[in-house]
């Protein structure tokens, strides 16, 4: 069976990752799968390590304030994942046990078919498949499947084929091997077909048209978004604003994206800082930070922000904030460190 070929390859080539334990842990597997959604392994590694230090058990995560959870997720993006993870942790902690099957994992907030299948197979040894972007690429090439992988017919076929390949004895290892193959060998560009354990079975390779799979989708035109942020300084501190509950990046702290006068503050503009570039889906964001010196006034809640605080540059890192703000913080921190110290 071709599944054994992949498992033998995986045993020799798998990466040593902190959530890949000899005895799988449902909690660590769950956290890693939530973090790995739409995020590369290299990016996740330091976040996973810090998260495990701060919340070593599901009980620790459940009793932590949401702001603390968001702070430790800050910069990882897609913050709904962190909020759902926190909600689900409260449910699991209250029940006292982790879900014991894929169908039970599906009942928790933020967990879809892929995540439930990954956790159930890896941590519980349940014979269930997983289908993510890497798996889609591998299977469409292996079986030469054309069409939109998100269309219902092909989506159902991919899940069925993945399910047929999963062995009963090592379902978790197989699913990880399938994802590892897509990440390391069957890559979107320049796949390493010569070292693939399925090179003799791959229909796309045998036909010499690997690049045609999965079927290229029409590119969504990118949208250029121009925004600004006010970095208002007061006695060595910066003004941070917290978004409301019903807005994008809800409850997150950031440098206010409006002029000081809109915040009912009088401030003297000093200079503009380098543009921060950021991408979210098809949106290409250019954020221009403007540096201001505080003169007078007190910011008041408005339709966008519900709270404010003045904090030092060092304290900025302790607040849950977006990836864009992390880029600004990194830039101004480097400038502060380059300033010559007074004798």
C-alpha positions as CSV (number, residue, x, y, z in Angstrom):
1,X,0.0,0.0,0.0
2,X,1.4,3.4,-0.9
3,X,0.6,4.6,2.6
4,X,3.6,2.5,3.9
5,X,5.9,4.3,1.4
6,X,5.0,7.6,2.8
7,X,5.4,6.5,6.4
8,X,8.8,5.1,5.8
9,X,9.8,8.4,4.2
10,X,8.3,10.3,7.2
11,X,10.2,8.2,9.7
12,X,13.5,9.3,8.1
13,X,12.7,12.9,7.2
14,X,10.2,14.4,9.6
15,X,11.1,17.6,11.4
16,X,11.7,17.5,15.1
17,X,8.9,19.8,16.3
18,X,8.0,20.5,20.0
19,X,4.4,19.3,19.6
20,X,5.5,16.0,17.9
21,X,5.9,13.9,21.1
22,X,6.5,10.2,21.5
23,X,3.3,10.1,23.5
24,X,1.0,12.7,21.8
25,X,-0.6,15.3,24.1
26,X,-4.2,16.4,23.1
27,X,-3.5,19.9,24.5
28,X,-0.2,20.6,22.8
29,X,-1.6,19.0,19.5
30,X,-4.6,21.3,19.7
31,X,-2.6,24.5,20.4
32,X,-0.2,23.7,17.6
33,X,-3.0,23.0,15.1
34,X,-4.7,26.3,15.9
35,X,-1.5,28.2,15.5
36,X,-0.5,26.5,12.3
37,X,-3.7,27.5,10.5
38,X,-2.6,29.8,7.6
39,X,0.8,30.3,9.4
40,X,4.2,28.8,8.6
41,X,5.9,26.4,11.1
42,X,8.9,28.8,11.5
43,X,6.6,31.6,12.6
44,X,4.7,29.4,15.0
45,X,7.7,27.9,16.9
46,X,8.5,30.8,19.3
47,X,4.8,31.5,19.8
48,X,4.1,27.9,20.7
49,X,7.0,27.9,23.2
50,X,5.9,31.1,24.9
51,X,2.2,29.9,25.0
52,X,3.2,26.6,26.7
53,X,5.2,28.5,29.3
54,X,2.4,30.9,30.1
55,X,-0.5,28.3,29.8
56,X,1.0,24.8,30.5
57,X,-2.4,23.2,30.9
58,X,-5.9,23.7,29.5
59,X,-7.0,24.8,33.0
60,X,-4.3,27.5,33.0
61,X,-5.6,28.7,29.6
62,X,-9.2,28.6,30.7
63,X,-8.8,30.7,33.8
64,X,-6.5,33.3,32.1
65,X,-8.1,36.7,31.2
66,X,-8.7,37.1,27.5
67,X,-6.4,40.0,27.3
68,X,-3.5,37.8,28.6
69,X,-4.3,35.2,25.9
70,X,-4.4,37.8,23.2
71,X,-1.1,39.3,24.4
72,X,0.6,36.0,24.0
73,X,-0.9,35.6,20.6
74,X,-0.1,39.2,19.6
75,X,1.6,39.3,16.2
76,X,0.5,35.9,15.1
77,X,-2.6,37.3,13.4
78,X,-6.1,35.9,12.8
79,X,-7.1,36.7,16.4
80,X,-10.4,34.9,16.2
81,X,-8.3,31.8,16.5
82,X,-7.1,32.9,20.0
83,X,-10.6,34.0,21.1
84,X,-12.1,30.7,20.0
85,X,-9.3,28.8,21.6
86,X,-9.9,30.5,24.9
87,X,-13.7,29.9,24.7
88,X,-13.1,26.2,23.9
89,X,-10.6,25.9,26.8
90,X,-13.2,27.0,29.2
91,X,-15.6,24.4,27.9
92,X,-13.0,21.6,28.1
93,X,-11.8,22.7,31.6
94,X,-15.4,22.8,32.9
95,X,-16.1,19.3,31.5
96,X,-12.8,18.0,33.0
97,X,-11.8,15.9,30.0
98,X,-10.7,16.4,26.4
99,X,-13.1,15.3,23.6
100,X,-12.5,11.6,22.8
101,X,-13.3,11.6,19.0
102,X,-13.3,13.8,16.0
103,X,-17.1,14.5,16.2
104,X,-16.7,15.8,19.7
105,X,-13.8,18.1,18.8
106,X,-16.0,19.6,16.0
107,X,-18.4,20.8,18.7
108,X,-15.8,23.2,20.2
109,X,-15.6,26.8,19.0
110,X,-13.2,27.5,16.2
111,X,-12.6,23.8,15.2
112,X,-13.5,22.7,11.7
113,X,-13.2,19.4,10.0
114,X,-9.4,19.7,9.3
115,X,-8.5,20.7,12.8
116,X,-10.7,18.1,14.4
117,X,-9.3,15.4,12.1
118,X,-5.7,16.4,12.8
119,X,-6.2,16.4,16.6
120,X,-8.2,13.2,16.7
121,X,-5.8,11.3,14.6
122,X,-2.6,12.6,16.1
123,X,-3.5,12.7,19.8
124,X,-6.2,10.0,19.9
125,X,-5.1,7.6,17.2
126,X,-8.5,7.8,15.5
127,X,-8.6,6.7,11.8
128,X,-9.8,9.9,10.2
129,X,-8.3,12.0,7.4
130,X,-7.1,15.6,7.1
131,X,-7.3,17.9,4.1
132,X,-5.5,21.2,4.2
133,X,-3.6,23.2,1.6
134,X,-0.6,20.9,1.6
135,X,-2.8,17.8,1.4
136,X,-4.8,19.2,-1.5
137,X,-1.7,19.9,-3.5
138,X,-0.3,16.4,-2.9
139,X,-3.5,14.6,-3.7
140,X,-4.5,16.6,-6.8
141,X,-1.0,15.8,-8.2
142,X,-1.0,12.1,-7.1
143,X,-4.4,11.4,-8.7
144,X,-4.2,14.2,-11.4
145,X,-7.4,15.8,-10.2
146,X,-8.5,18.9,-12.1
147,X,-10.9,21.6,-10.9
148,X,-11.5,23.9,-8.0
149,X,-10.5,22.1,-4.8
150,X,-13.1,24.3,-2.9
151,X,-16.0,23.1,-5.2
152,X,-18.2,20.6,-3.4
153,X,-17.6,17.6,-5.8
154,X,-13.8,17.8,-5.7
155,X,-13.7,18.7,-2.0
156,X,-15.8,15.6,-1.2
157,X,-13.6,13.5,-3.4
158,X,-10.4,14.7,-1.8
159,X,-11.7,13.9,1.7
160,X,-12.8,10.5,0.5
161,X,-9.4,9.7,-1.1
162,X,-7.6,11.0,2.0
163,X,-9.8,8.7,4.2
164,X,-9.0,5.7,2.0
165,X,-5.3,6.3,2.4
166,X,-5.2,6.6,6.2
167,X,-3.9,3.4,7.7
168,X,-5.5,2.0,10.8
169,X,-2.3,1.4,12.7
170,X,-0.6,4.9,12.4
171,X,-3.3,7.4,11.4
172,X,-1.7,10.4,13.2
173,X,1.7,9.8,11.7
174,X,0.3,9.3,8.3
175,X,-1.6,12.6,8.4
176,X,1.4,14.4,9.6
177,X,3.5,12.7,6.9
178,X,1.0,13.8,4.2
179,X,1.2,17.4,5.4
180,X,5.0,17.2,5.8
181,X,5.3,15.9,2.2
182,X,3.4,18.9,1.0
183,X,5.5,21.3,3.1
184,X,9.0,19.9,2.2
185,X,8.8,18.0,-1.1
186,X,5.5,18.6,-3.0
187,X,5.8,22.3,-2.8
188,X,3.8,24.9,-4.8
189,X,6.9,25.9,-6.9
190,X,9.9,23.7,-7.8
191,X,8.6,20.4,-6.2
192,X,11.4,17.9,-5.4
193,X,9.9,15.0,-7.3
194,X,13.1,13.1,-7.4
195,X,13.0,12.5,-3.6
196,X,9.3,11.9,-3.3
197,X,8.3,8.5,-2.0
198,X,5.3,8.6,-4.3
199,X,7.2,9.6,-7.5
200,X,6.3,6.3,-9.2
201,X,2.6,6.5,-8.3
202,X,2.1,10.2,-9.0
203,X,-0.1,10.6,-12.1
204,X,0.9,14.3,-12.6
205,X,4.6,13.5,-12.5
206,X,4.2,10.5,-14.9
207,X,2.4,12.9,-17.3
208,X,5.0,15.6,-16.9
209,X,2.5,18.3,-15.8
210,X,2.9,18.6,-12.1
211,X,2.7,22.4,-12.3
212,X,-0.9,22.1,-13.5
213,X,-2.1,20.8,-10.1
214,X,-4.0,21.9,-8.2
215,X,-5.8,23.8,-10.9
216,X,-4.7,27.5,-10.7
217,X,-7.4,29.7,-9.4
218,X,-8.1,33.1,-10.7
219,X,-6.2,35.7,-8.8
220,X,-8.3,38.2,-6.8
221,X,-7.2,41.7,-7.7
222,X,-5.2,43.1,-4.8
223,X,-6.6,46.1,-3.0
224,X,-4.3,48.9,-2.0
225,X,-5.3,50.4,1.4
226,X,-3.7,53.6,2.7
227,X,-4.0,54.3,6.4
228,X,-2.2,56.4,9.0
229,X,-1.4,56.1,12.7
230,X,-0.7,58.8,15.3
231,X,2.2,58.1,17.6
232,X,1.6,60.7,20.3
233,X,4.5,61.1,22.8
234,X,4.0,62.4,26.3
235,X,6.9,62.4,28.8
236,X,8.5,59.4,27.1
237,X,5.2,57.5,26.8
238,X,3.0,56.7,23.8
239,X,-0.8,56.8,23.6
240,X,-2.4,53.5,22.9
241,X,-6.1,53.0,22.0
242,X,-8.2,49.9,22.5
243,X,-10.7,48.9,19.8
244,X,-14.3,48.1,20.7
245,X,-15.9,44.6,20.8
246,X,-17.7,44.8,17.4
247,X,-14.8,46.1,15.2
248,X,-12.0,44.5,13.3
249,X,-9.3,43.5,15.7
250,X,-11.8,43.7,18.5
251,X,-10.4,44.6,21.9
252,X,-6.9,45.0,20.6
253,X,-4.6,47.9,21.5
254,X,-3.0,50.0,18.8
255,X,-1.6,53.4,17.9
256,X,-4.8,55.3,17.1
257,X,-5.5,55.4,13.4
258,X,-6.9,58.9,13.4
259,X,-5.6,62.4,13.9
260,X,-5.0,63.8,17.4
261,X,-7.8,66.4,17.0
262,X,-10.3,63.6,16.3
263,X,-9.2,62.2,19.7
264,X,-9.8,65.6,21.3
265,X,-6.1,66.0,21.8
266,X,-3.9,68.9,20.9
267,X,-0.5,67.8,19.6
268,X,2.4,69.1,17.6
269,X,3.3,67.1,14.6
270,X,7.1,66.4,14.4
271,X,7.7,64.0,11.5
272,X,6.5,61.0,9.6
273,X,8.1,57.7,10.1
274,X,8.8,55.1,7.3
275,X,5.8,53.5,5.8
276,X,4.8,50.1,7.2
277,X,3.8,47.5,4.6
278,X,1.4,44.7,5.6
279,X,-0.7,42.2,3.7
280,X,-4.0,40.6,4.8
281,X,-5.6,38.3,2.2
282,X,-5.8,40.4,-1.0
283,X,-5.4,43.7,0.9
284,X,-2.0,45.5,0.5
285,X,-1.8,47.9,3.4
286,X,0.5,50.9,3.6
287,X,0.4,52.5,7.0
288,X,2.2,55.8,7.6
289,X,3.0,56.5,11.2
290,X,3.1,60.2,12.2
291,X,5.1,61.2,15.3
292,X,3.4,63.9,17.5
293,X,4.4,65.7,20.7
294,X,1.5,66.0,23.2
295,X,0.4,69.5,24.1
296,X,-2.9,69.1,26.0
297,X,-6.3,67.4,26.1
298,X,-7.7,64.0,27.2
299,X,-8.8,61.4,24.7
300,X,-12.4,60.2,25.0
301,X,-14.1,57.1,23.8
302,X,-15.6,57.3,20.3
303,X,-17.1,55.0,17.7
304,X,-13.8,53.2,17.1
305,X,-12.0,53.3,20.5
306,X,-13.3,52.5,23.9
307,X,-10.2,53.0,26.1
308,X,-6.8,54.7,26.1
309,X,-3.6,54.5,28.1
310,X,-0.1,56.1,28.1
311,X,2.7,53.5,28.2
312,X,6.5,53.4,27.8
313,X,8.2,52.0,24.8
314,X,9.3,49.0,26.9
315,X,5.7,48.3,28.0
316,X,4.4,48.3,24.4
317,X,5.4,44.7,24.0
318,X,3.2,43.6,26.8
319,X,-0.1,44.7,25.2
320,X,-2.1,42.6,22.8
321,X,-1.7,44.3,19.5
322,X,-1.7,43.6,15.7
323,X,1.2,42.6,13.5
324,X,1.2,46.1,11.9
325,X,1.7,47.7,15.3
326,X,4.5,45.2,16.1
327,X,6.3,46.4,12.9
328,X,5.9,50.1,14.1
329,X,7.2,49.1,17.6
330,X,10.2,47.3,16.1
331,X,11.0,50.3,14.0
332,X,10.8,52.9,16.8
333,X,12.6,50.6,19.2
334,X,15.5,50.3,16.8
335,X,15.7,54.1,16.4
336,X,15.6,54.5,20.2
337,X,18.5,52.0,20.6
338,X,20.5,53.8,18.0
339,X,20.3,57.2,19.7
340,X,23.7,58.3,21.2
341,X,23.6,58.2,25.0
342,X,24.3,61.3,27.0
343,X,27.7,61.5,28.7
